[in-house]
């Protein structure tokens, strides 16, 4: 992989540590096993320590249907 599509990339851990801190984090939020019947969602989390909403989910992108199973999401290259 040439790294051209996936962000800055870093040559080493030390280089990554010197990079600017991320201000947003993205993660999946799933309801599997909770008994809650709602669609899973992609959560955007504020990671800026100077922000009043730091550590909070600031946006949810809900999947279109219940049971879309984000935990089974794969990159196109992984599908076969």
Phi and psi in radians as a Rosetta constraint file:
Dihedral C 1 N 2 CA 2 C 2 CIRCULARHARMONIC -1.556 0.35
Dihedral N 2 CA 2 C 2 N 3 CIRCULARHARMONIC -0.137 0.35
Dihedral C 2 N 3 CA 3 C 3 CIRCULARHARMONIC 1.364 0.35
Dihedral N 3 CA 3 C 3 N 4 CIRCULARHARMONIC 0.009 0.35
Dihedral C 3 N 4 CA 4 C 4 CIRCULARHARMONIC -1.181 0.35
Dihedral N 4 CA 4 C 4 N 5 CIRCULARHARMONIC -0.366 0.35
Dihedral C 4 N 5 CA 5 C 5 CIRCULARHARMONIC -1.816 0.35
Dihedral N 5 CA 5 C 5 N 6 CIRCULARHARMONIC -0.096 0.35
Dihedral C 5 N 6 CA 6 C 6 CIRCULARHARMONIC -2.128 0.35
Dihedral N 6 CA 6 C 6 N 7 CIRCULARHARMONIC 0.694 0.35
Dihedral C 6 N 7 CA 7 C 7 CIRCULARHARMONIC 1.583 0.35
Dihedral N 7 CA 7 C 7 N 8 CIRCULARHARMONIC -2.940 0.35
Dihedral C 7 N 8 CA 8 C 8 CIRCULARHARMONIC -1.186 0.35
Dihedral N 8 CA 8 C 8 N 9 CIRCULARHARMONIC -0.653 0.35
Dihedral C 8 N 9 CA 9 C 9 CIRCULARHARMONIC 1.146 0.35
Dihedral N 9 CA 9 C 9 N 10 CIRCULARHARMONIC 2.642 0.35
Dihedral C 9 N 10 CA 10 C 10 CIRCULARHARMONIC -2.383 0.35
Dihedral N 10 CA 10 C 10 N 11 CIRCULARHARMONIC 2.513 0.35
Dihedral C 10 N 11 CA 11 C 11 CIRCULARHARMONIC -1.277 0.35
Dihedral N 11 CA 11 C 11 N 12 CIRCULARHARMONIC -0.414 0.35
Dihedral C 11 N 12 CA 12 C 12 CIRCULARHARMONIC -2.710 0.35
Dihedral N 12 CA 12 C 12 N 13 CIRCULARHARMONIC 2.904 0.35
Dihedral C 12 N 13 CA 13 C 13 CIRCULARHARMONIC -1.109 0.35
Dihedral N 13 CA 13 C 13 N 14 CIRCULARHARMONIC -0.678 0.35
Dihedral C 13 N 14 CA 14 C 14 CIRCULARHARMONIC -1.074 0.35
Dihedral N 14 CA 14 C 14 N 15 CIRCULARHARMONIC -0.710 0.35
Dihedral C 14 N 15 CA 15 C 15 CIRCULARHARMONIC -1.125 0.35
Dihedral N 15 CA 15 C 15 N 16 CIRCULARHARMONIC -0.712 0.35
Dihedral C 15 N 16 CA 16 C 16 CIRCULARHARMONIC -1.112 0.35
Dihedral N 16 CA 16 C 16 N 17 CIRCULARHARMONIC -0.676 0.35
Dihedral C 16 N 17 CA 17 C 17 CIRCULARHARMONIC -1.116 0.35
Dihedral N 17 CA 17 C 17 N 18 CIRCULARHARMONIC -0.591 0.35
Dihedral C 17 N 18 CA 18 C 18 CIRCULARHARMONIC -1.374 0.35
Dihedral N 18 CA 18 C 18 N 19 CIRCULARHARMONIC -0.209 0.35
Dihedral C 18 N 19 CA 19 C 19 CIRCULARHARMONIC -1.246 0.35
Dihedral N 19 CA 19 C 19 N 20 CIRCULARHARMONIC 2.799 0.35
Dihedral C 19 N 20 CA 20 C 20 CIRCULARHARMONIC -1.053 0.35
Dihedral N 20 CA 20 C 20 N 21 CIRCULARHARMONIC 2.543 0.35
Dihedral C 20 N 21 CA 21 C 21 CIRCULARHARMONIC -1.190 0.35
Dihedral N 21 CA 21 C 21 N 22 CIRCULARHARMONIC 2.467 0.35
Dihedral C 21 N 22 CA 22 C 22 CIRCULARHARMONIC -1.176 0.35
Dihedral N 22 CA 22 C 22 N 23 CIRCULARHARMONIC 2.515 0.35
Dihedral C 22 N 23 CA 23 C 23 CIRCULARHARMONIC -1.862 0.35
Dihedral N 23 CA 23 C 23 N 24 CIRCULARHARMONIC -0.295 0.35
Dihedral C 23 N 24 CA 24 C 24 CIRCULARHARMONIC -2.286 0.35
Dihedral N 24 CA 24 C 24 N 25 CIRCULARHARMONIC 2.507 0.35
Dihedral C 24 N 25 CA 25 C 25 CIRCULARHARMONIC -2.167 0.35
Dihedral N 25 CA 25 C 25 N 26 CIRCULARHARMONIC 2.562 0.35
Dihedral C 25 N 26 CA 26 C 26 CIRCULARHARMONIC -2.147 0.35
Dihedral N 26 CA 26 C 26 N 27 CIRCULARHARMONIC 2.320 0.35
Dihedral C 26 N 27 CA 27 C 27 CIRCULARHARMONIC -2.599 0.35
Dihedral N 27 CA 27 C 27 N 28 CIRCULARHARMONIC 2.753 0.35
Dihedral C 27 N 28 CA 28 C 28 CIRCULARHARMONIC -1.545 0.35
Dihedral N 28 CA 28 C 28 N 29 CIRCULARHARMONIC 2.576 0.35
Dihedral C 28 N 29 CA 29 C 29 CIRCULARHARMONIC -2.165 0.35
Dihedral N 29 CA 29 C 29 N 30 CIRCULARHARMONIC 2.087 0.35
Dihedral C 29 N 30 CA 30 C 30 CIRCULARHARMONIC -2.069 0.35
Dihedral N 30 CA 30 C 30 N 31 CIRCULARHARMONIC 2.632 0.35
Dihedral C 30 N 31 CA 31 C 31 CIRCULARHARMONIC -1.821 0.35
Dihedral N 31 CA 31 C 31 N 32 CIRCULARHARMONIC 0.065 0.35
Dihedral C 31 N 32 CA 32 C 32 CIRCULARHARMONIC -0.925 0.35
Dihedral N 32 CA 32 C 32 N 33 CIRCULARHARMONIC 2.237 0.35
Dihedral C 32 N 33 CA 33 C 33 CIRCULARHARMONIC 1.411 0.35
Dihedral N 33 CA 33 C 33 N 34 CIRCULARHARMONIC 0.024 0.35
Dihedral C 33 N 34 CA 34 C 34 CIRCULARHARMONIC -1.665 0.35
Dihedral N 34 CA 34 C 34 N 35 CIRCULARHARMONIC -0.273 0.35
Dihedral C 34 N 35 CA 35 C 35 CIRCULARHARMONIC 1.462 0.35
Dihedral N 35 CA 35 C 35 N 36 CIRCULARHARMONIC -0.090 0.35
Dihedral C 35 N 36 CA 36 C 36 CIRCULARHARMONIC -1.441 0.35
Dihedral N 36 CA 36 C 36 N 37 CIRCULARHARMONIC 2.214 0.35
Dihedral C 36 N 37 CA 37 C 37 CIRCULARHARMONIC -1.741 0.35
Dihedral N 37 CA 37 C 37 N 38 CIRCULARHARMONIC 1.308 0.35
Dihedral C 37 N 38 CA 38 C 38 CIRCULARHARMONIC -2.404 0.35
Dihedral N 38 CA 38 C 38 N 39 CIRCULARHARMONIC 2.749 0.35
Dihedral C 38 N 39 CA 39 C 39 CIRCULARHARMONIC -1.173 0.35
Dihedral N 39 CA 39 C 39 N 40 CIRCULARHARMONIC 2.515 0.35
Dihedral C 39 N 40 CA 40 C 40 CIRCULARHARMONIC -1.077 0.35
Dihedral N 40 CA 40 C 40 N 41 CIRCULARHARMONIC 2.919 0.35
Dihedral C 40 N 41 CA 41 C 41 CIRCULARHARMONIC -2.617 0.35
Dihedral N 41 CA 41 C 41 N 42 CIRCULARHARMONIC 2.779 0.35
Dihedral C 41 N 42 CA 42 C 42 CIRCULARHARMONIC -1.626 0.35
Dihedral N 42 CA 42 C 42 N 43 CIRCULARHARMONIC 2.155 0.35
Dihedral C 42 N 43 CA 43 C 43 CIRCULARHARMONIC -1.785 0.35
Dihedral N 43 CA 43 C 43 N 44 CIRCULARHARMONIC 2.376 0.35
Dihedral C 43 N 44 CA 44 C 44 CIRCULARHARMONIC -1.796 0.35
Dihedral N 44 CA 44 C 44 N 45 CIRCULARHARMONIC 2.147 0.35
Dihedral C 44 N 45 CA 45 C 45 CIRCULARHARMONIC -1.959 0.35
Dihedral N 45 CA 45 C 45 N 46 CIRCULARHARMONIC 2.300 0.35
Dihedral C 45 N 46 CA 46 C 46 CIRCULARHARMONIC -1.311 0.35
Dihedral N 46 CA 46 C 46 N 47 CIRCULARHARMONIC 2.103 0.35
Dihedral C 46 N 47 CA 47 C 47 CIRCULARHARMONIC -2.021 0.35
Dihedral N 47 CA 47 C 47 N 48 CIRCULARHARMONIC 0.253 0.35
Dihedral C 47 N 48 CA 48 C 48 CIRCULARHARMONIC -1.482 0.35
Dihedral N 48 CA 48 C 48 N 49 CIRCULARHARMONIC 1.976 0.35
Dihedral C 48 N 49 CA 49 C 49 CIRCULARHARMONIC -1.105 0.35
Dihedral N 49 CA 49 C 49 N 50 CIRCULARHARMONIC -0.300 0.35
Dihedral C 49 N 50 CA 50 C 50 CIRCULARHARMONIC -1.590 0.35
Dihedral N 50 CA 50 C 50 N 51 CIRCULARHARMONIC -0.007 0.35
Dihedral C 50 N 51 CA 51 C 51 CIRCULARHARMONIC -1.589 0.35
Dihedral N 51 CA 51 C 51 N 52 CIRCULARHARMONIC 2.496 0.35
Dihedral C 51 N 52 CA 52 C 52 CIRCULARHARMONIC -1.193 0.35
Dihedral N 52 CA 52 C 52 N 53 CIRCULARHARMONIC -0.279 0.35
Dihedral C 52 N 53 CA 53 C 53 CIRCULARHARMONIC -1.863 0.35
Dihedral N 53 CA 53 C 53 N 54 CIRCULARHARMONIC 0.326 0.35
Dihedral C 53 N 54 CA 54 C 54 CIRCULARHARMONIC -0.946 0.35
Dihedral N 54 CA 54 C 54 N 55 CIRCULARHARMONIC 2.355 0.35
Dihedral C 54 N 55 CA 55 C 55 CIRCULARHARMONIC 1.330 0.35
Dihedral N 55 CA 55 C 55 N 56 CIRCULARHARMONIC 0.149 0.35
Dihedral C 55 N 56 CA 56 C 56 CIRCULARHARMONIC -1.838 0.35
Dihedral N 56 CA 56 C 56 N 57 CIRCULARHARMONIC 2.645 0.35
Dihedral C 56 N 57 CA 57 C 57 CIRCULARHARMONIC -1.266 0.35
Dihedral N 57 CA 57 C 57 N 58 CIRCULARHARMONIC 2.110 0.35
Dihedral C 57 N 58 CA 58 C 58 CIRCULARHARMONIC -1.840 0.35
Dihedral N 58 CA 58 C 58 N 59 CIRCULARHARMONIC -0.167 0.35
Dihedral C 58 N 59 CA 59 C 59 CIRCULARHARMONIC -2.764 0.35
Dihedral N 59 CA 59 C 59 N 60 CIRCULARHARMONIC 2.524 0.35
Dihedral C 59 N 60 CA 60 C 60 CIRCULARHARMONIC -2.186 0.35
Dihedral N 60 CA 60 C 60 N 61 CIRCULARHARMONIC 2.252 0.35
Dihedral C 60 N 61 CA 61 C 61 CIRCULARHARMONIC -1.907 0.35
Dihedral N 61 CA 61 C 61 N 62 CIRCULARHARMONIC 1.723 0.35
Dihedral C 61 N 62 CA 62 C 62 CIRCULARHARMONIC -1.290 0.35
Dihedral N 62 CA 62 C 62 N 63 CIRCULARHARMONIC 2.516 0.35
Dihedral C 62 N 63 CA 63 C 63 CIRCULARHARMONIC -1.280 0.35
Dihedral N 63 CA 63 C 63 N 64 CIRCULARHARMONIC 2.769 0.35
Dihedral C 63 N 64 CA 64 C 64 CIRCULARHARMONIC -1.173 0.35
Dihedral N 64 CA 64 C 64 N 65 CIRCULARHARMONIC -0.416 0.35
Dihedral C 64 N 65 CA 65 C 65 CIRCULARHARMONIC -2.537 0.35
Dihedral N 65 CA 65 C 65 N 66 CIRCULARHARMONIC 2.754 0.35
Dihedral C 65 N 66 CA 66 C 66 CIRCULARHARMONIC -1.186 0.35
Dihedral N 66 CA 66 C 66 N 67 CIRCULARHARMONIC 2.388 0.35
Dihedral C 66 N 67 CA 67 C 67 CIRCULARHARMONIC 1.538 0.35
Dihedral N 67 CA 67 C 67 N 68 CIRCULARHARMONIC 0.262 0.35
Dihedral C 67 N 68 CA 68 C 68 CIRCULARHARMONIC -1.199 0.35
Dihedral N 68 CA 68 C 68 N 69 CIRCULARHARMONIC -0.240 0.35
Dihedral C 68 N 69 CA 69 C 69 CIRCULARHARMONIC 0.975 0.35
Dihedral N 69 CA 69 C 69 N 70 CIRCULARHARMONIC 1.140 0.35
Dihedral C 69 N 70 CA 70 C 70 CIRCULARHARMONIC -1.022 0.35
Dihedral N 70 CA 70 C 70 N 71 CIRCULARHARMONIC -0.460 0.35
Dihedral C 70 N 71 CA 71 C 71 CIRCULARHARMONIC -1.203 0.35
Dihedral N 71 CA 71 C 71 N 72 CIRCULARHARMONIC -0.135 0.35
Dihedral C 71 N 72 CA 72 C 72 CIRCULARHARMONIC -1.854 0.35
Dihedral N 72 CA 72 C 72 N 73 CIRCULARHARMONIC 0.171 0.35
Dihedral C 72 N 73 CA 73 C 73 CIRCULARHARMONIC -1.113 0.35
Dihedral N 73 CA 73 C 73 N 74 CIRCULARHARMONIC 2.322 0.35
Dihedral C 73 N 74 CA 74 C 74 CIRCULARHARMONIC -2.309 0.35
Dihedral N 74 CA 74 C 74 N 75 CIRCULARHARMONIC 2.677 0.35
Dihedral C 74 N 75 CA 75 C 75 CIRCULARHARMONIC -1.216 0.35
Dihedral N 75 CA 75 C 75 N 76 CIRCULARHARMONIC 2.661 0.35
Dihedral C 75 N 76 CA 76 C 76 CIRCULARHARMONIC -0.953 0.35
Dihedral N 76 CA 76 C 76 N 77 CIRCULARHARMONIC -0.621 0.35
Dihedral C 76 N 77 CA 77 C 77 CIRCULARHARMONIC -1.167 0.35
Dihedral N 77 CA 77 C 77 N 78 CIRCULARHARMONIC -0.405 0.35
Dihedral C 77 N 78 CA 78 C 78 CIRCULARHARMONIC -1.450 0.35
Dihedral N 78 CA 78 C 78 N 79 CIRCULARHARMONIC -0.272 0.35
Dihedral C 78 N 79 CA 79 C 79 CIRCULARHARMONIC -1.457 0.35
Dihedral N 79 CA 79 C 79 N 80 CIRCULARHARMONIC 2.489 0.35
